[in-house]
């Protein structure tokens, strides 16, 4: 099999696991901070196959070398040491190391299904408003179902070229998403953009190219990872479809790549562009907080599981048949409620299910790396913030999505470790959410989830980025985002302990641009920038270097060593860059009554 990760024989699983120690948080308690980053990982001899001891030390010369004058860092793989800022900068400029750029998502249908830029003049007006507000850039999906709709390798980039030129003329940067999924059927989808019809036609005679649940219902929003390496599409594999698309993008967007318009290429790796299985599709009846369903019952994934189970000495093992339906609770199922997920068979299945997802992401990111090699941008992948049932022992909703995350097993650090070889960024959702806002019955914990994931990503020395999962324009949501992007606040003496590389904000539209909402939003942008002036050149706060070739493949055994659950880094209780609260809302309510204000 091609790709960067080799699936091993899945045999026994250790019965002893290291318990996770979760600190208790009080809403008014500010946690003590950890030593400053950057760090280097020291790996000691593991106590068992899935565990490794990790500790961190600061380089001795760290404080003397925070600000580097060279454009090319001595260690280009060290993601936290790449600041290109001279030591002669003043205090205000040094504060730019705290700067978090913001990219606002464009409307899902900004390019219509007829491949036309929608309302160019209206969009230009909105883009200029964003620029005047200090926004750094915008994000847009580049839909496979639009660009390659006419037939295999018949790419039409014309509408996107018009869009990119407009964004460039408005002096904004861009994040673009290689969107190999259908728009429609997920939370927030308000339009329908299917994958290319000629791909759907293959599915008419071979429906197993799509993800399938236990009852045989197909999900046509993304191709199953079971066909990643099968030449079912006019002689091409699914991986080759994605690779050719990205190569064509580079060939046709050379002028914009040379102008450094794009700061990030986010590679779509599943439904909603996220590296996950389509376990909770609204168009099949799922509703929050259902546990979802496993999506591995197409003939290709079934055959793969049967093969690895037989090689492991268990030909009698099959895929789960007692894991419930989309809207079940964990206790209503045998697999979760009767602790089947903790059995030898259950662990074997969950390891296979989650490993297949990591291998899928690794293969496509390797192709993306080859396609954009040498371009001055970062690759990124998006991981879904599945926060419901996080407080429940089973973590059922995460498991059905492919994130094998339990109280004593980290399901996110192996993904970050895989991503590290591609110099990629880990983009995570639900930054705006608080535990207290969630239904208690859902046992939801978005705050603890973000804290765990941020800690896991930073331990692997990978760039962390984030976005809000739902449209929110209130101060409480903004303050929670500000806390999550800088969990220990700004630093006036070098790099902050923890900081996200960027925030992608959902979404541009009339609601955001309403007078009151936009006024608060502009304050939010200023706080993301750590009260610093808008920086048009990203080199002032991050590195801009040519993308290097992916590092050598990482065996799956090495990735699984990252499953040991370690205590998360402490987060402050509140942001030190607040946009205010109820008093500010009251004052602004009075101001809104003044016609000329």
N, C-alpha and C positions, 0 to 999 in steps of 0.2 A: 504493500500500500504506500502511495506517495504521501508526502507531508513531513512535518517536523517531529512528530511524536509517534512512538511505537507502542501499541497496546500489548501489555504482557499477559502471561497466563494468570488468570485471577483464581487463586486457590484459597488458602485459609485467610482468616482475618483475626487480628489480635483480640483477645477477650478483655485485655486490660487497657484502659484509656485514661488519660490524664484529665481530671475534672477541670472545668473552666471556672475560674474565680471571677465573678462579676461584682464590681464595686457598687455599693448602694449610692444612689444619687438623691440628694435633697435639693429641692428647687432653689434654695437660697445659698447652697454650698458651692464654693468655687474650688475645684480640685487642684491639687498641687501639680505643677508641671514637670515633665520629664526633661532629661538633658537635651541640649540643643542638637539639631540635625546639622549636617548630614552624618550618617553613620555607615559603618561597614558591618556586614553580617558575619558572625563567627559561628560556624556550624560544628558542633561537637558530635561525637559518636552517638547515633540514635539508640534509644533503649529498645525500640522495636521498629518494624518495617514502615510504619506510618507516622513516626514521630521523630523530631529532631530538636535539639536545644539551640535556641537562638539568643544571642546577646548582642549588645551594640556598644561601640566605642566611638568617640569623636576623634578625628584626626588631630594630631598634636598641633598642627599649624592651621587649624580651621579658622580661628578668629583672625589670623593674619592674612588669610587668603579668601575671604568671603567675596571680595570684589576683584574680578579678573579683567585685565585689559584686552586679552586676546580674544579673537572671534572663535577660535577652536580650542575647547577645553582639553587639558592633558588627558583626562579620562572621559571620553564622550559618552560612556555608558552610565556615568554617575549623574542621575537626573536631578539631584539636589545641589550640585556644585557648579552649575553651568551659568552663573550670573556673569554678565559681561559689562560690569559697571566699574568704572575707575575709582580708585581710592580718593581721588581729588574731588569727587562730587560733594556738593553741600548736603546739609541734613535733609532738606526737602527731597533732593534727588535720591538719597539713600533710602528714604521711606518708600520709594518705588518698588522695593523688594516685597512689599506687602500688597502691591497692586494686583487685583484679580479682574481680568478683562471679562466683559459681558457680551454675549452674542444672543440676539433676539431671534427666536424661530419665526421664519416667514410662514404665511398661510400654506396649508397643505396643498391647496389647489392653485398656487400662484402660477404654475404652468398647467394649463388645462390638459385634459385627455386628448385634445386635438393638437397638442404640442404648440400652444400659443401662450405668450406671456399675457397674463390677465391684468387689465387696467394699468398699463405702464405709467401713465401720468399720475394716477392716484397713488401707486406704489412709490413713485419718486418723491412725492410730497411726504409720505410716511417715513421714508428712509432719511430724508433731510431733517425731519423732526427728531429721529433717533440720533443722528449725528450731532445735532445741536444740543441734545441732552447728554452728550458725552459717551454714548454707547460705542463700543469698540467695533462691533460687527454684527452680522446676521448669520443665521444657519438656514439651510434649505435642503430638502430631500431631492435627490436626483433620481427620479423614478425609472427603474428598469422597464416597467410596463408602458412608459411613454416613449423613451428614447429608442428602444429596440422593438417597437410594436409591429413594424411592418414585416419583419421576418428575421431569420437568423443572420446576425452580423450586419443588418441594415440599420445603422445607427443614424439618428437625426438629432444633432445637438444644437440646432439653430436657436430654439427658444431659450435654452439655457445660456447660450452665448450672449444673447440680448440681455438676459437678466444679469449675468455677471458683469457685463459692461456698465449697466446702470448702477449696480452696487459700487463698482470701482469709481464711477464718476461722482458718486455721493460720498467718496472718501471713507468707505467702510471696508473692513476685512470680512472674510467669510469662513465659516465651517460648512463643508458639504458632506452629505451622507450618500454613500453608494447604497441606494434603497432597493434591495432585491426582493422585497416583500410586497404584499398587497396592502394598500391603504383602504381600510374599511373592516369593521368587525372587532376593533379594539377600543379601549377606553380613549375617548377624545377624538376618534375618527369621525369626521363630519362629511367626508366625500368618499367616493369609491374609485380607486385606481387599481385595477387587477394587474397581476403579472402578465407578461406577453401572451397573447392569444395562441401563438404557435406552440408555446410551452403547455398551456392548458389543453391544447388539442392532443398532445402526447398523453395527457392524463385521461382523456376520453377512452382510450384503449388500454391504458395501463394506470389505473387510479392509485397504484401503490407508490407512485412517485411523490405522493403527498403524505404528510403526517396523518396517522390514523389512531383513533382511540380503541379501547377494548371492544366496543360494540360495533366497530367497523365504520364509524363516521369519519369521513375524510375532511381534512382542513386544507383548503387550496390557497392559503395566503403565503405559503413558503414551501419550497421543496424539502422533502424529508432528507435528513443527513444520510439516510441509507443509500441515496443515489449520488452521493458526492463524487464517487470514483467509478461510476457506471456510465458508459457511453450510450446513453439512451436518447440523446437530443441531436439528431442528425450527425451522429458519430462523436459528439462532444459529451463530456461529463458535466455534471453540475458545477464542479470546481472550475472547469474550463470556461463555462458560460460566464461566470463571475469574473474570471481573470481577463478574458477577452474584452469584456465591458470596461473594466478599469484601464486596460491598455489603450482602448479607443479614447477614453476620457483624456488620458494624458496626451495622446497624439493630437487631439483636437483643441485642447485648452492650453497649449504651450505658451501663448502670449500672457495668459493670466497667471500661469505657474511662474513664468519668468519675472512677472511684476510682483510676485509674492502676495497675490490677492488672497490665496487660501492659506490659512494657518493650520487647519486640521482637515484630514480626510477621515471621516468616520465610516468604517466598513460595516454594512449591514450583515448580520450573522444569524438572523432569525426573524420571527414575527415581531412587528413594531420596530424592526431594525436591531433587536436585542439578542444577545447570545443566550438563548433559552429555547425550550420547547413551547409550543402553543397550548399550554395546559389550561388556560382560563379564557377561552374565546367567548366573547359576549354574543356573537352571532350563532352560537350553538347552545345558548341558554344559561351560560355561567353568569352568576351575580355575586357580588362581594358579600360575605367573605368565604365563598366556597373554596374547598381545598384544591379543586381542579382535578384533572385526570392525566395519567401517564400517556404519552403519545409515541409509542414505539411498536405498534401492532401492524405496520405495513410489512409486506413479505420480506423486504430486504433487511430491516432491523430484526425481525423475528429470526431469520436465518442466521444473522450475525450472532445473536444471543445464544441460539442453540449450539453454534459452533464453539464459542468460547466456553460455554457450560460443559460441553462434552470434553473439551481439552482439559478442563479443570477436574474431570472425573465425575461430573454430575450430569449425565445425559438426560436424566429424568426431570431436571429443573426446567420449568417453563416461565413465561412472563407472568406477572401478578394477575390474578383473576378476582381478587377480593379487596381492591384499593378504592372502591366506591365510585361515586359519580361526581359531576362538576360541583354541585352545591351541597355535598355532604360535609359534615363535621368530622374531624379525625376519629372520634370515639365511635362513630357509626360504622366504621369499616373494620374488616379483619386485619388488613395489612398494617394500619396505624393503631386502631383501638386495641387489638389483641397483640400488639408489639411484634407483628411479623417483620417489620422493618429492622428489628434488632436481631433477628435470627441469622444464621450463617447464609441461608439462601437470600434473605432480604438484603443483607450487606453486600453480597455478591452482585445482586441485581442493581442496587443503587450505585455501586462503584462503576459497573459497566455503563449504566445510563448516563452518569455524570462525566465519565471519561470520554464517551463518544462525543459529547458536546464540546469538551476542551479540544479534542483532536480536530473536530470540525472548525472551530475558531482558529486554531493554529494553522491549518492548511490554507484557509482563505487569507489570513493575515500575511502568510508567507508570500502568496501571490500578489497581495497589495503592496508588500514591501518591494517586490521585484518591479511592479508596475510604476511605482513612484520613487524608485531609487534615485538619489541625487537631488530630489526636489527639496526645497527649503520649507518643510512642513512636518507635522507629526501625524502619525496614524492613531486611530482611536477605535475602541469598541465600547458598546453600551451594554450595561448590565442592569436588569430590572430590580427595582427596590420592592421586593415582595415582603411586606412588613406584617401581613396578617398571619396569625398562628405562630409568630416568632416567639411569644412567651409560652407556647405550648411545647412540651417535650419533643413531639414528633416533627415540628417545623414542616408540617405536611404540605403546605402550599409551595414552599421553597423546593421540597423534594420532587414534587410532580413537575416543576419547571426545569429541573435538572441541576439545581444547586444543592449538593449533598452537604447540607449545613445542619449540625446538631449542637447541643450544648458542649459536647466534648470533641467536635470535629469541625474544623473551619472549611467551609465549602467555597470560600472566595479567594483565599490566598493562593491555591493552586492555579486559578485563572490568572491572577496577577503575575505569578511566576512565569506562566506560559507567555503572557503578554510582554514580559520584560525582554525577551529575546528579539522582539520586533521593534523595540524602542517606542512602544505604543502607550497611549493614555487610557486609563480606566475611567469611563464615564458612568456615574451612578445617579439614580433617580431618587425621588421623594425627599429632597433636601428641605422642603418647606413644612414638613409634617411634624406634629408633636404627638406624643403618646396620649396626652390628655384630650386631644380632639377626636380620638378614635372610639368606636363602639367597644365597650369592655368585653362583649361576647366574642369579638374577633381575636382577642388576646394579641393585639397588635402592638408593635414596639418599633416605630420608625426611627426614633432617636438612638436606641441601642443598636439597631441594625446599621445605621450610618456610621456610628462610632466603631463597630466591629470591622466594617468594610474598609473605612479610611485607615484604620490601624493595620489591617492586613496588606493593603496596597502599599503603604509606606514602608512596611517591613521588607517588601520585595523591591524597594527603590524604584517604584514606578510612578509616573505622573498620575495624579488624581484630579478628576474634573467631575462636575455634577450638573444636575438640572432639577427643576421642580417637576413633579409628576402631574399636577393639576393646575389649572389656571387660577391664580390667586393674585390679588392686587392690594392686600391689606398689610398694615404695618407688622402685625404679629408674624405673618408668613415671611416677610422680608427679614425681620430680625432673626428668625430661625435659620434662614438661609445664610445670613451673615455670620452667625455662630458656626455653622457647619463648614463654611469655606475657610474660616480662620479659627479653629476650635480653641486656640489659646491666645487669641487676640493678635494685634499688630506688634511688631518689634521695632524699636528705634535703634537697635544695636546689632544689625546684621539680619540674617534670614529669620523669618518667624519659625517657630517650632514646627507647626503644621500649617500648610496652606494649599488650597486647590489651585490648579493651573488656570482654570477658567470656569465660568458659569454660563450655561445655555438656558435662556429664559423663555418660558412658554406663556404667551405667544403674541406676535404683532397682530393688531386688529383694532376695531373701534372701541372695544372695552378698555384696552390699555390706554388709548389716546384720549379718553374722557378727561376733562379738566382736572378733577380731583385726583383720579388715579394716576395721571401722568405727572402731576406735581409730586406725589409721594414717590413715584418711580424714579424721578430725577434725583431725589434725595438718596434713594437706594443705590443708584449708580455711583454717586459720589462716595458713599460709604464702602462699596465694593472696591473702589479705587483708593481706599484708605485716606480719604480727604485730599488726595493729590489731583492735580490737573490732568485732564485727559492726555494720554500719551499715544500719539499717532503711530509711533514706531515701536513695535513689540520688543525690539532689542533693549529698550530701556528697562524692561521688567522680566524678560525671559530670554531664552536662547533661540536663535534662528540659525540653524545649521543644516547642511544637506543631510537628507536621510541616508543612513548607512545600511549596508546589507544586513539582514537578520543574522544574529549569532547562531552558532550550531544548535542542532535539535536538542531538546531536553527530554530524556527518557521519562516515560510516565511514572516510573518508580521515584524519580527525583521530584516530580511535581507532587506526588502523594506525600512526600515528606513535609510538605507545607500544610498538611491538614491538621497538624497539632494546634489545638486551640490555646492561644496565649491571651493574657489579660490585655484588654484594649487600652490604648493610650487615654489618659484623662482629658476630658473636655471641660471647658469652663461652663458655668451654669447659664451665663448670659453673654451676649456679644458686647465688646467694648466699642462697637461702631453702630449703635442703635439708630434707627430712623424715628425713634419716639414711640409714643403710645396713645392712650385715650385722650390725654390732655392736648396733644398735637392735633388729634382728630377734631376735638372741640373747637380749638382755635381756627383750624382751617375751615370748619363748618361756618364759623362767623365770617371768615374772609370770603367764602363762596357767596355770601349774601351781598357782597359789595360788587356792583356790576362791572367796575373797571379793573378789579384785581385779577 
